Amino acid sequence: MNSNGDAGGGTGGTVEWAVVGSDIGPLLLAATGTGLVSVVFHAGPAVRDGAVGQLRARLGAEPVETPGSARLTEPIRQLAEYFTGSLREFSLPLDWSLTSGFNRQVLRELAAGVPYGTVVGYGDLARRVGQPGAAQAVGAAMGSNPLPVVVPCHRVVESDGGLGGFGGGLETKRQLLALEGVLPQPLF
């Protein structure tokens, strides 16, 4: 699927990936001919190998490690700018083929409707997609987000002010929310 959710080029024949450093640790980025398809936290060797295997199985293409990939140049640049605080909105083509149905609907609403420096409750996001009783399902959609940071699941919190869960770990969620000014920066 392409970034508009329409049938697109699928994997474009190949999946190119690279691991890049960030303020929250190494990130594995993967892209198809359609766009960025995956962002994986804590991409040390074991996580990297598992993520590449999942990409192979789910996309039906052999992922190729390509650190100098033209497909990854812009995602790498924009993520670097995000972590320096100079980028507040990603403008990348996205390949949504690793998510579908309700999860895709929720993630697309999150990407379009929850800007940098703000948060939304799980229940509020459920209401935005016309499913007011689906707060837990929204949580599941956040947990399955194939494009964290770029599709900002870290901005979804509990209605009582709790952080909620996060696939990258709560400390990573705190760091991202502090970067965006939602939480105070740690003193040390």
NORUR-V407437 format. One record per backbone hydrogen bond with DSSP energy under -0.5 kcal/mol. CO is the residue of the C=O (numbers start at 1). NH is the residue of the N-H. E is the energy in kcal/mol with one decimal. If there is no record, write none. Layout:
co=CO nh=NH e=E
co=CO nh=NH e=E
This chain:
co=1 nh=96 e=-0.6
co=2 nh=5 e=-2.5
co=6 nh=2 e=-2.7
co=9 nh=12 e=-2.4
co=10 nh=34 e=-0.6
co=11 nh=14 e=-1.0
co=11 nh=33 e=-1.0
co=15 nh=64 e=-3.3
co=16 nh=31 e=-2.7
co=17 nh=66 e=-3.2
co=18 nh=29 e=-2.9
co=20 nh=27 e=-3.1
co=22 nh=25 e=-1.7
co=26 nh=43 e=-2.4
co=27 nh=20 e=-2.8
co=27 nh=29 e=-0.6
co=28 nh=40 e=-2.3
co=29 nh=18 e=-2.0
co=30 nh=37 e=-2.8
co=30 nh=38 e=-1.7
co=31 nh=16 e=-2.6
co=35 nh=32 e=-2.6
co=36 nh=95 e=-2.9
co=38 nh=30 e=-2.3
co=39 nh=148 e=-0.6
co=40 nh=28 e=-2.4
co=42 nh=44 e=-2.3
co=44 nh=48 e=-3.2
co=45 nh=49 e=-2.6
co=46 nh=50 e=-2.1
co=47 nh=51 e=-2.7
co=48 nh=52 e=-2.6
co=49 nh=53 e=-2.0
co=50 nh=54 e=-2.2
co=51 nh=55 e=-2.5
co=52 nh=56 e=-2.4
co=53 nh=57 e=-2.4
co=54 nh=58 e=-2.9
co=55 nh=59 e=-2.4
co=56 nh=60 e=-1.4
co=61 nh=63 e=-0.7
co=62 nh=15 e=-0.8
co=64 nh=17 e=-2.3
co=64 nh=66 e=-0.5
co=66 nh=69 e=-2.3
co=69 nh=72 e=-0.6
co=69 nh=73 e=-0.9
co=70 nh=74 e=-0.6
co=72 nh=76 e=-2.6
co=73 nh=77 e=-2.3
co=74 nh=78 e=-3.0
co=75 nh=79 e=-2.5
co=76 nh=80 e=-2.2
co=77 nh=81 e=-2.2
co=78 nh=82 e=-2.4
co=79 nh=83 e=-2.4
co=80 nh=84 e=-1.1
co=81 nh=85 e=-0.6
co=81 nh=86 e=-1.8
co=81 nh=87 e=-1.1
co=82 nh=85 e=-1.2
co=88 nh=116 e=-0.5
co=93 nh=36 e=-2.4
co=94 nh=96 e=-0.7
co=96 nh=99 e=-1.9
co=100 nh=103 e=-0.8
co=100 nh=104 e=-1.2
co=101 nh=105 e=-2.3
co=102 nh=106 e=-2.7
co=103 nh=107 e=-2.6
co=104 nh=108 e=-2.7
co=105 nh=109 e=-1.9
co=106 nh=110 e=-2.5
co=107 nh=111 e=-2.6
co=108 nh=112 e=-2.1
co=109 nh=113 e=-3.0
co=110 nh=114 e=-1.5
co=115 nh=118 e=-1.6
co=120 nh=157 e=-2.6
co=121 nh=125 e=-2.4
co=122 nh=126 e=-2.0
co=123 nh=127 e=-2.3
co=124 nh=128 e=-2.0
co=125 nh=129 e=-1.1
co=126 nh=129 e=-0.5
co=126 nh=131 e=-2.8
co=127 nh=130 e=-1.9
co=131 nh=134 e=-2.2
co=134 nh=138 e=-2.2
co=135 nh=139 e=-2.0
co=136 nh=140 e=-2.1
co=137 nh=141 e=-2.2
co=138 nh=142 e=-2.4
co=139 nh=143 e=-2.1
co=140 nh=144 e=-1.1
co=142 nh=145 e=-1.3
co=145 nh=148 e=-0.6
co=146 nh=39 e=-2.3
co=147 nh=151 e=-3.3
co=148 nh=150 e=-1.9
co=150 nh=152 e=-0.8
co=151 nh=153 e=-2.1
co=152 nh=155 e=-2.0
co=153 nh=156 e=-1.6
co=155 nh=120 e=-2.4
co=155 nh=157 e=-0.6
co=157 nh=122 e=-1.3
co=158 nh=161 e=-1.7
co=162 nh=158 e=-2.4
co=166 nh=169 e=-2.1
co=169 nh=173 e=-2.0
co=170 nh=174 e=-2.7
co=171 nh=175 e=-2.4
co=172 nh=176 e=-2.4
co=173 nh=177 e=-2.6
co=174 nh=178 e=-2.5
co=175 nh=179 e=-2.5
co=176 nh=180 e=-1.7
co=177 nh=182 e=-2.4
co=177 nh=183 e=-1.1
co=178 nh=181 e=-1.5
